[in-house]
Amino acid sequence: MIYLELFLTFLQIGAVSFGGGYGMISLIREKVLMHGWLTEEELLNMIAVSEATPGPIAVNMATFVGSTQGGILGSFLATLGVVLPSFIIILIIAALIRNFLKYKGVQMFLGGIRPCVVGLILATAITMLMSTLFAFKNIDSTPIPDIKGLIIFAVIALTAVISKKIRKKPTSPILLILISAGLGMALYSI
């Protein structure tokens, strides 16, 4: 039954993922593609939409995948599955342990998890970059540059760098998303 499968899959993702939504993207990608719920292209589009909409990216992704597979109930169960482990863990920590981070074992655990989270985020970013800008699906495929995507990427990167140099503060991510959306509509309609 798809509803139970959605709930259990996203419960597993929520239970073993560290590092927030970005750390979950690689595991969500693996599970969604393994189940055949979305294609690689649909997944990349969903990640873009999840990033551009309010709320945590992992929750948005779970809601979207659940919706595509099981409608409103599917989106509810996938979302519940992905947030339930964190909710329970934080509830237990808040109820039982004060100053949780002062314990050496907790510090060592988190110290070991941080490099893994960075690696997962970096691997996901590289995978998305190669897939989006070079149509790179797997190790056997030949990279084919997407000129329009590369132009958008370059404009966004230059805008962020120039804005930081001139204004001495980072550009609003919302502004960058709006610029890239506008460029995408203009370039891909040609």
C-alpha positions in Angstrom: 0.0 0.0 0.0 1.5 3.3 -1.1 0.4 5.2 2.0 2.3 2.9 4.4 5.3 2.9 2.0 5.4 6.7 1.9 5.1 7.0 5.7 7.8 4.3 6.4 10.2 5.6 3.8 10.1 9.2 5.0 10.1 8.0 8.7 13.4 6.1 7.8 14.8 9.3 6.1 13.8 11.4 9.1 15.3 8.9 11.6 18.7 8.5 10.0 19.3 11.9 8.5 21.5 14.5 10.2 22.2 18.1 9.2 18.8 19.4 8.4 17.0 19.4 5.1 20.1 19.8 3.0 21.6 16.8 4.6 18.5 14.8 3.8 18.4 15.6 0.1 20.8 12.8 -0.9 18.8 10.2 1.0 15.5 11.5 -0.3 16.9 11.4 -3.8 18.1 7.8 -3.4 14.8 6.6 -2.0 12.6 8.5 -4.4 14.5 7.3 -7.4 14.8 3.7 -6.0 11.0 3.5 -5.7 10.5 5.1 -9.1 8.3 7.8 -7.6 10.0 10.6 -9.6 12.5 10.8 -12.5 15.8 12.6 -12.0 14.5 15.7 -13.8 11.2 15.7 -11.8 13.3 15.4 -8.6 15.5 18.4 -9.6 12.5 20.5 -10.3 10.9 19.5 -7.0 14.1 20.4 -5.2 14.0 23.8 -6.9 10.4 24.4 -6.0 11.0 23.1 -2.4 13.9 25.6 -2.0 11.8 28.5 -3.4 8.8 27.9 -1.2 8.5 28.8 2.5 9.4 26.1 5.0 12.1 23.5 5.6 13.3 22.0 2.3 13.0 18.3 3.6 9.4 18.9 4.7 8.5 20.5 1.4 10.1 17.7 -0.5 8.3 15.0 1.6 5.0 16.9 1.1 5.6 17.1 -2.7 6.6 13.5 -3.2 3.7 12.3 -1.0 1.3 14.4 -3.0 2.5 13.1 -6.3 2.1 9.5 -5.1 -0.9 9.6 -2.8 -2.6 12.9 -3.0 -3.4 14.8 0.2 -3.2 11.8 2.4 0.1 10.8 0.8 1.5 14.2 1.4 0.3 14.2 5.0 1.8 10.8 5.8 5.2 11.5 4.0 5.4 14.8 5.9 4.5 13.2 9.2 7.1 10.5 8.6 9.9 12.9 7.9 9.3 15.2 10.9 8.2 12.6 13.5 11.7 11.3 14.4 13.1 14.8 15.0 10.0 15.8 17.0 10.3 12.8 19.3 14.1 13.1 19.7 13.9 16.9 20.6 10.9 16.2 22.9 12.9 13.6 24.8 16.0 15.8 24.9 14.0 18.8 26.1 12.2 16.7 28.7 15.0 14.7 30.1 18.3 16.4 29.7 19.3 20.0 30.5 22.4 21.4 28.9 22.5 18.4 26.6 25.5 19.7 24.6 27.8 20.0 27.6 28.3 16.2 27.7 31.6 14.9 26.1 29.9 11.9 24.5 27.3 14.2 22.8 30.1 16.5 21.6 32.1 13.6 20.2 29.0 12.2 18.5 28.2 15.6 16.9 31.8 16.1 16.0 31.8 12.8 14.0 28.4 13.6 12.3 29.4 17.1 11.1 31.9 15.9 8.4 29.4 13.4 7.1 26.7 16.0 6.8 29.1 18.4 4.9 30.0 15.5 2.6 26.4 14.6 2.0 25.5 18.2 1.2 28.6 18.6 -1.0 27.9 15.4 -2.9 24.2 16.4 -3.4 25.3 19.9 -4.7 27.8 18.4 -7.1 25.2 15.8 -8.3 22.6 18.6 -8.8 25.2 20.8 -10.6 26.3 18.1 -13.0 22.7 17.0 -13.7 21.3 20.5 -14.1 24.1 22.2 -16.0 25.6 19.2 -17.9 22.7 16.6 -18.2 25.0 14.2 -16.4 22.9 11.2 -15.2 25.6 8.7 -14.2 29.2 7.8 -14.6 28.7 6.3 -18.1 26.9 9.3 -19.5 28.6 12.0 -21.6 28.2 15.5 -20.1 26.3 17.8 -22.4 26.4 21.5 -21.4 23.1 23.3 -21.0 24.1 26.7 -22.2 21.0 28.4 -20.9 21.5 26.8 -17.5 25.1 27.9 -17.5 24.2 31.5 -18.3 21.7 31.6 -15.4 24.2 30.1 -13.1 26.9 32.6 -14.1 24.5 35.6 -13.8 23.4 34.5 -10.3 27.0 33.8 -9.2 28.2 37.1 -10.5 25.3 39.0 -9.0 26.0 37.4 -5.6 29.8 38.2 -5.8 29.4 41.8 -7.1 26.6 42.5 -4.6 28.8 41.3 -1.8 31.7 43.4 -3.0 29.7 46.6 -3.4 27.2 46.3 -0.6 29.5 44.4 1.8 26.7 42.0 2.6 25.2 38.9 0.9 22.5 39.2 -1.7 19.0 38.1 -0.6 18.4 34.5 -1.6 14.8 35.6 -2.5 16.2 38.1 -4.9 18.5 35.5 -6.5 15.6 33.0 -6.8 13.5 35.7 -8.5 16.3 36.7 -10.9 16.9 33.0 -11.8 13.2 32.4 -12.3 12.9 35.4 -14.5 16.0 34.4 -16.5 14.7 30.8 -16.8 11.3 32.1 -18.2 13.1 34.3 -20.6 15.8 31.9 -21.8 13.8 28.7 -21.9 10.9 30.3 -23.8 13.3 31.1 -26.7 
